[in-house]
């Protein structure tokens, strides 16, 4: 989306407008779903139709309002033999590993291969990974990206999601190559895991802030002035502001 102003929407509607990146919404969701990920740094990487990442420290997402933060899919990884990217640049990571770039080559062998992420995960589950064109090469480039991310953040947790890592063999191959590539820099405590995330992560993460604020205003008990109890005794009223954090668990 280019030349679109949320400020104008706010003026036209009279309502506050907030934007949340999909991957930051997913990150908020997995942090709430798995509390252990709030210990130390957690790097969330999406490998699917596109490629991107989100990063959190101590359960707090870094730069949640920075729209271009985490756009690792457009890191230049091959300046020698560049290929055009959908972003308008060339030689980007996505041109080597994203589903949108791989699907034409895959369809040369498997014309029925879908480009929808959920459907592609089902397709890949029925295939032998070695038979999927360019998949091993795509894993190599994702390994390079993960290595560079590791040396940037030194995360305690790396969580991958998307149709590729939902296939166990692909995840294990990427995990093995990742650990081999960070051997000289490994702090020894990095955990890497794959999760399955659909739309529930985006729904929860993008509405969390709204509901937190709405609930905070509502969860204040005001019992009024002194009132008469049923047995005739006077009950002193109290004003009880609830000041703790609201923590909806979300779907599991």
Helices and strands as residue ranges (DSSP letters): H 6-13, H 22-33, G 35-38, E 41-47, E 51-57, E 60-61, G 72-74, H 94-97, H 99-109, H 117-125, G 129-131, H 135-153, E 157-161, H 168-181, E 191-195, H 199-218, E 220-222, E 227-228, E 234-235, E 239-241
